[in-house]
Amino acid sequence: MNSKYLLLLTSIFLLSQKGVSQNKFIDSLNTLSYKELKTGFFEYIEVDSLAKKYAEVHIKRAKKENDIIKIADSYFYFTFISDYENAIKYSDSIINLTLNSNHIYYPALGYMIKGYYYYNEGKDRKAVDEYLKAEFYAEKNNNLKQQIEIKQFIGGVKYNFGDYKEALRIFKEQLQFIQAQPDYLNDYKNDYLIALDDLSKTYLRGRETDSALIYTKEGIIQSLKNNETVMYHRFLLTSGSAYYFQGKHDQALDSLKKLQPTIKDDNRLAMCLYYKAKIYEHKKNDKAIEIFNQVDSLYQITNNPFIELRDVYKTLFNYYSANGSEKKQLESVKKLIAVDSILDINYKYSETEIVNKYDIPKLKNEKYKLEQTIEKNKNKRTLLYYLLLIIIVVSILLLIIFYRNQILYKKRYLKIISENEKNYTENKKKPKKLQKLGIPEYVVEEVLTKLDIFEQSNGFLEKGITLNSVSKKLKTNSSYLSKIVNFYKEESFTNYLNSLRIAFAIDKLKKDSKFRNYTISAIAQEVGFNTAESFSKSFFKEKGIKPSYFIKQLNKS
């Protein structure tokens, strides 16, 4: 029996004993160094109860010594043996604990862990936001390895959901960054191989096969040189796929057949099978449908959507339509709608962040109609007619909605740009002639003068200010201030504050390119809003577009 396995069984046995046995085990852990506790934790990480003991001893000692970094290390270990919610809590603890530490790993690692768990839960928007925060601290603390991993992750998200142009830009930057490091072929050999793999796959998705093969061939050379079998197989898969697109079907099929038995990852196996099926489809071989169904089966296991699935389900639908299997037709169109919805949502987010909340319900409604049609009418031609009509109508509606919104948002953006840039407060309502509001005229004049000073001094940027707090600052009462603002500014006090803040934000975004790189949440905080959501809602209410869209257009100009 393997001695390592024997030690594991012995340790589990000791932990299962009562009283003295457990205490002795804990006492033995107390004699270990931090490094030894870390080694023990990862050695027995497959056994949560055992790994937890190492982590508990580690954090107890770290807290006793008040060592912030060691405490953060402990929280990091706990994320490995925690469920999603607790892992997020531990990552937040890491961030809060080390935010001002300037440590080479922290707080960037905390943000990366949080982003990783968000990504695994399908929360890609949140995941990218966390990795962007991590990137700031990784650059600040000059952690090259973290910077590489972060770029790889963000580029991977863009790649997964069809934003190949942006993914290519990120992966090129990543490769250049790695190649700029001294002795990168030794010190960063794994990162270099991953960068080559990312670039070759992205070029392949863009059908630039010559470029894809350049990086693939370099990857194959370096993989063989470093005996990196897994990466070698990845490059072979990309190579076989590239040959398919070049029309070298026999060469591609031969490579894919040899490669298939070596693939352990279900996602890559699905891609290998997909290209095999496409080659058989080109050869008009019925094996294509069998293999497409294998791809579908793998997706049901991994639940990890990829662009080619659209083609898989369309092909299966067409095949079953021609062969009269109504049940399988319905299964195929259900899966097509489901996958298309997932991919479409993420693609829109990565490109424009404009997602029509009604799109998915429409597709579900059309699916329901199709189900009812199939139940009432088993005629194949009628089914095909309705299906094609639904797809065409939905596609046209989505295109109309998308382009209409694009035109509308562009007009609103140009209107904002054309507004007076000299002074954002000049766009507010001009004071009217003094009116009798049941308030002495000298009081009205005094309040209006102080409001002008309040605007010019950017007093509205203070967070948490209210009608009462401002009235006290202006040395008047809230009733007077409310009446004066309502009449002379022609809006409620709350809308008056929000309008000033939005105008300030627009002015600063126009003039300050660094300010545009802030997150929406950070911008909101800068201009006095409590949350990113309240800022976005106020911005949209005031200007008819979201701040994210406005910033993107500014960066294009």
N, C-alpha and C positions, 0 to 999 in steps of 0.2 A: 504493500500500500504506500502511496506517495506520502512522504513525511509532512509536507505542507498540509495535505488533506487530513492526516492524522492529528496534526496540531489543531486544525479547525474543529474537528470532532471533539477533541479533548477540551478545547475552550468552551464549546457549546455545552458539554457535559458539566463542566465546572459551574457555568452560569445557571444550569438547571437545578443545582443543589441549593439547599436552604441555608440561611444564616451564615455560619462560619465560612462555608465554601465561597459564597459570593463575596463576602468581606475580604477574604484572602486574595481573591482575584482582583478586586478593586485596589487593595493595598499594593499588589504587584504592579498595577498600572501607575500608581502614584510615584513609583520609583523611576518611571520612564521619562526621557527628555521629550520636549515638544516634537522634535524630529521623529522620535520613535513612536510617539502617539499618532502622528500623522501617517507614518508608514503602516502602523497597525490598523488604523481606521480604513485605509484604502485596501489593505490586504484582505480584510473581512467585510468589505462593504456589501457583499451579497447577502450577508446575514445582518439585518437591520438592528436587531437587539444587541448583537455583539459590537457592531460598529458604533452604536449609540453610546456604549460604555466608554469607548476611547474618546469620543467627542465630549461627553459629560466631564470626564477627568480633565480634558484639555481646557474647557471653558471655566471650570471651577478654579483651576490654577491661574488662568489668565485674569479672571476677575479679582482674585485675591491679590495679584501683583499689579492690578490696575493697568495692564498692558493693552492699550486700545487695539493695536494691530493683531495681537494674538487672540483677542476676543472676536475681532472680525474674522480671523481664520476659523475660529470655532463655529461661528454662524455659517460660514461657507461650507464647512463639513456637514452641518445639519441640513442644508438644502438638498444634499444628495439622498437623504433618507426621509424626506418629508413629502407630503402631498402638495398639490399645487398652491393651495391657499397659504399653508405654512411656509412654503419655500418663498413666496412673495413677501411674507412678513419678515423672514430672516434676511432677505436681500434688502428690504427697507431699513432694517436694523444696521446692516453693514454700511449703507449709504449715510444714514444719520450719524453713525458713530465716527466715520472717517472722512466726512465731507471736507473738513479743513486740515486734513492730515498731510497732504502733499506727498503721500506715499507712492512708490512706483506702481503698486498694484491697486491701491484704493484711492477714491471710491469707485473708480472705473469698473472694477470687477463686480461690485454690487449692482451697478446698472446693467452689466452684461448678463449676469445671472437672471435678473428680473426680466430682461428682454428675451432671454432664452425660454423662460417659462411661459411668457406671453405668447411667443411664437408657437410653442407646442400646444397651446390652447386655441390656436387659430386666430389670435388677436394680433395680426400683423402690423396694424397701424401703431398700436402701443409698443410692440416689440421694436420697431424701427426708431420710434421716439426715444426709447431707453438706450439703444445702441448709439444714437447721435449724442446723447448726454455722455455716454461712456467715452466716445471719441474725443470730446472736449478735454476730459481729464487725462486720457491716455496721451494726448499730444502735450498737454500741460506738464505732465510728469515724465515725458520722454520715454514712454514704454513702447518700444518698437513692436514687440510681439503682439501686444494688445491692439495696436493700430492696424496691424495686418489682419488680425482675426475680425476686427470690427468691419473693415472694408469688405472682407470676404462675405460676412453675414449680410450686410446691406445690399451688396451686389447680388447675392444669392436670392434675396427676396424680390428684387427687381426682375431678375432672370425668371424666377418661378412663375411670375404673373405677366410675362409678355413684354415688359419694358426693356427690350434688348439694347436699345440705343444707350439708355442710361446705365444699364448693367455693363455694357462694353466699356463705357467711359470709366466706370469705377474699377473694373478689373484691370484695365490698362494702367491706371494710376497705381493700383496695388502692385503690379509686376514691376513697374519702374521704381517704386519705393523699395521693393525687395532687392532689385539689382543695384540700387544705389548703396546698399550696405556692404561693408568690407567682408570679403570671403563668404558671400551669400550662398555659394554652392555647397558649403559645408555647414555654416551656422544656421542657414535658413533653407536647407534643402527641401524639407517637407512643405514649407510655405511656398517655395518656388514651384514645386510640382503642382500644388493645389491651384496656384495662380495660372499656370499653363493650362490645367484642366478646365478651369472656369472660362478662360479666353477661348479655348478651342470649342467648347460646347456652345458658347454664346455666338461665335461666328457661324457655327453649324445651324443654330436656330434661325439665323439671318440668311441662311443659304449661301454664305460666303465660304464655300468648301475649300478653296485654295488656301485662304488664310487659316481656316480651321486645321488643315493638315500640316501647316508650317509649325504651329504650336504643338500639335499632336506628335509629330515626329521628334521634336525636341524633348517632349515629355517621355516618350518611349525610350530614348537614349538615356536620359537621366534616371528613369525608373530602373532600367537594367543595371546601370552603373552602381546604383545604391541598393540594389536588391529589394526594391519596393514593389512587391507583387500586386498588391491591391491597386496601387496607382497605375501600374502597368496594364492591368485589365481594364481600368477606366479609359485609358488612352486607346486601347484596342477597340473598345465599344464606339468611341467617337470616330475612330478611323473607319470602322466598318460602316457606320452611318453616313459618313462623308462619301464613301465609295458608292453607296446607294444613290445619293443625290447626283453624283456624277454619271450615273447610268451604268456603272460597273457592277451589275447585279450579281453575277456569279462570284466575283472576287469578294463582294460584300457578304454574300450568303455564306461563303466558305469561312470567312473570319468570324461571323456571328455564331455559326454552328460550333466552332472550336471554343469560342469564348463562353458560351452559355453555361456549360457545366461548372465553370470556375466562379460564377457570380454568386455571392452570398447575400447581397443586398436586394430586397424585393423591388425597390424603386428602379434600380439599374436593370434588374432582370426584366421588368416591364418594358423598359426602353429597348432592350435587346430583342425581345419578342415582337415588339411593335414593328421594328424595321425588318425582321424576318417575315412578318405577315405582309408588309408592303411589297416586299420582293415577290412573294408567292402570288399576291394580288396582281402584280404586273405580269407574272407568268400565267395568269388565269388558272391558278391551282387552288382547289377547294381547301387546301391546308390553311389558306389565309384566314378563313372564318374561324376555324378551330383555334388558331393562335390568337386572333383578336379576342376570342372569348377567354383565353388564358390571361390576356392583359387585363380584361375586365375583372376576372377573379382576383388578380393581384391587387387591383385598386380597391376592391372591397375589403381586402386585408389591411392595406396600408392607409387607406383613406387620405392619400396624398395626391391631390389633383395635378395634372400637367396638361399642357396645351394639346398634345396629340390625342388625348381622350376624346376630344370633340370629333376627330376623324374616325376614331374607333367606333363610337356609337352611331355616327352617321352611316358608316359602312355597314354595320350590323343591321341598322334599320332598313337600308336599301336592300340588303340581301334577304331579310325576312319578308319584306314587302313583295319581292319577286317570287318568293317561295311559299307565300300564303300562310305564314304563321302569325296570326293576329296577336296572340298573347306575347310573343317575343318582340313583335313590333312595338307594343305598348311598353314593355320593359326597356327597350332601347331608347324610346323617346323620353321616358321618365328620367333615365340616367343622363341623357343628353341635356335635358332642361336643368337638372340638378347640377351637373358639372359646369354647364355654360353659365349658370347663375353665379357659382363660386368664382370662376375665373373672371367673369365680367366685372363683378364687384371689385375684386382686387386690382384688376387692370385699370379700372377707372380711378381707383384711389391713387395708384402709382403715377398716373399720367396727369390728372387734373383735380383730384379730390372732389369732383362733382358726381355724386351718386344720387340718382333719382330713387327715392324710397318706395316709389310705386312700381318699379320695374319687376322686382321679384314676385310680388303678389299677382301681377299681370300674367307672368309666365305660369305661376301655379294655377291661376284661374283657367288659362288656356289648356293646361294639362287635364284639369278636371273636365273641361268640355270634351276633350278627346276621349277620356275614359267613358263618359256618357254616350258619346257617339259610337264607340266600339261595342258597348253593351246593347245598343238599340239596332245597330246595323253591322252585320258581319261581312258585308261585301267589301272585298279588298280594294277595289277601285275607289269606292266612296271614302273609305278610310284614308287612302293615300291622298285623295283630293283635299279632304279637310285638313290633314296634317300639313301638307304643303301650303295651303291657304293660311293656316295659323302661323306657320313659320315666317311666311312672307309678310303678313300683316304686322306681326310682332316686330319683325326686323325693321320694317318701314317706320312704324310708330317710334321705335327706339331711336332710329336715325333722325327722325323729324324732331323729337324731343331734345336729343343731344345737340344737334346743330342750331336749333332755335335758342336753346340756352346759351350756347357759345356766342351767338350773335348778340343776344340780349346782354350777357355779362360783359362782352367786349365794349358795347356802347356805353354801359354804365361806368366801366373802367376809364374810357376815354373822357367821359364827362367829368369824372373826379380829377383826372390829370389836367384838364383845361381850366379847372377852378382857380381862383386867385391864390397864388403861391406866396404872396408877400407876407400875409399875416393870417393865420388860420382863424383868428377871432373875428376878422372882417366879414366872414361869411355868416355870422350871427345876425339876427334881426337888428336893424338900426333903432335906436331909441326914438319913441314917438314924442309928440308934444305932451307935456305933463297933463294928466287927466285926474279928475277927482275920483279917488278910490275909497274915500272915507279915511284917507291918510293925509296928514298935513303935507303941503307941497315941498316944504323944505326937507322933510323926512324922505320923501320920494327922491328928490335931487341928491341928497346925501347917500342914500342906498345905491342909486344908479352909479354914482361916482365910485363908491367902494366896490361895486360889482365889476366896474371896468378895471380897477386895480387888481381885483381877485382874478380876472381873466388874464391880464397882462403878466401877472406874477406866477401864472400857472398853479394857482392855489387849488384848482380842481383835480390836480394829479394826486393829491393826498388820498390814501385809501381809507375807507370807512367813514368819510364825511357825510353828514346828513343835513337836512334842512335846519334842524335845531343847532347843530354845531356851527354851521356857517352863519346863522343869524346871530349867534353869540359873538363870533369873530367880527362881524360887521356892526356889532353893538346896536342891534335892533331886535324886534321879536319875530318869531317864525311866521305869524299870521301876516304881518306887513310884508316880509320877504316873499312869501308864497304869492300874495296878490300882485306884487310888483313884477316878479318873474313871469307869472302867468300872463299879465297884460303886455309888458314891454318886450319880453322875449318870446311871447306867443307859444309857450309850452310849459309843461309841469316842471317843477324844480329837478326831479329825477332825470327827465329827458334833457333838460338844460345841461346838467352835469355830463351826461353821457355824450351829448353832441359835442361839447368842448373837448372831451377826452378823445373821441373818434377823430375830430379835426386835427388835434395835436398829433395823434398816432400817424395819420395820413401824411402830415407835413414832415414828420421825422423819417418816415419810411421812404418818402420821395428823396430826401436829402442825404440820408445816412445809410450807406450800403451795408455797414456792419450790423445795424439795427435789424436789417431784413433777415439776417442769419439767426436771429433769436427764434426760439420756439414761440408758438402762439400764446402759450401760457406765460412765458417770460415777458412778452410784449404787453399782455393784459396787465400784468403786475406793474410794469413800468408806467402805464398811463392811468393807474388807479382802480382798475377792475379787480374784483376778488377772484374771479375764475376765468379760464379761457372760454368757457361756454357762454358766460354773460357778455364777455367782450365780443365774441363772434356774433351772438344774437343782436346785440346793439349795432354792430358794424353793418350787418345785413339789413337791419331795419332802417338804418340811416342812409345806406348807399346802394342797397340792392345786390351786393355781392359779398362773398365771404373774404375775410382778411387774407386767407391762404391764397385765394385766386389773385387778389390784388398784388400780393408780394411776388407771386410767380410771374405776372405780367410785367411788373417793374424790373425784375431780373432779366427778362427777355429784351427789354428796350435798351 
